[in-house]
Amino acid sequence: MSMIKISSKMDGAVWDELRAVARETNQSIAGVLTDAAREYIRRRRIRPDVLRHLEQSLRENGGGG
């Protein structure tokens, strides 16, 4: 896996929490940020798919009003 360097700004309180999570889980900040980004991407991509399936199911089963 290739790594890239990024630069960004973050709320100070969020940064403190991020550092605490890294310490508690024996991870680097980069590791915690990578995990967080993966989880965010996974949720953003799954949600539209779930909603499409729900809408299809409601149409097929006469639900939804």
N, C-alpha and C positions, 0 to 999 in steps of 0.2 A: 504494500500500500504506500503510495507516495504521499508525502506530507507537504502542505503549503503553509506559509506564514501569513497570518491575517492581523489586522489592526482594527480596533473598534472602541467605542465608548460604551460604558455601562453605568447604571445607577450604583452608587457606592454601597448601599445596603445589600443590593443583589450580589455585588462582587464579594462582600464579606460572607454571605451565605454560600456562594459558590466555593470560596476557599475552605469554608468549614466542611462542606460536603467532600471536597477533595481530601482533606485530612482524615475525615471519618472513614472514608472508603479506601484509603491508601492509594489514591490515584493522583496523577498530575492534573493541573488545571486543564491542560489540553485534552486529557482523557475524559474529564467530566464534560467539557464543552462538546466534544465529539459525540459522546453518548446522548447528551441533551439534543443536539442537532439531529441525530438519527431518529430519536423518539419523536421529535417535532415533525420531521418529514414523514415518518410512518403514519402518524395520526392525520396529518393534512391530506395524505394521499388515500387513506382508507375511508375517511368520512364521506367523500362524494360517492364512492362506490357503494357504501352501505346505504346511503340515502336513495340511490338509484334502485337498489334491490328492494328497499322498503316501498318505494312508490310503485314499482312493478308488482309487488305482492299485493298491495292494496287494490290496484286496478284489477288484477286477476281474481281477487277474492271478494270484490264488491265492497271493500272498506273505504274509509276516508270520506264519508258523508255522501 
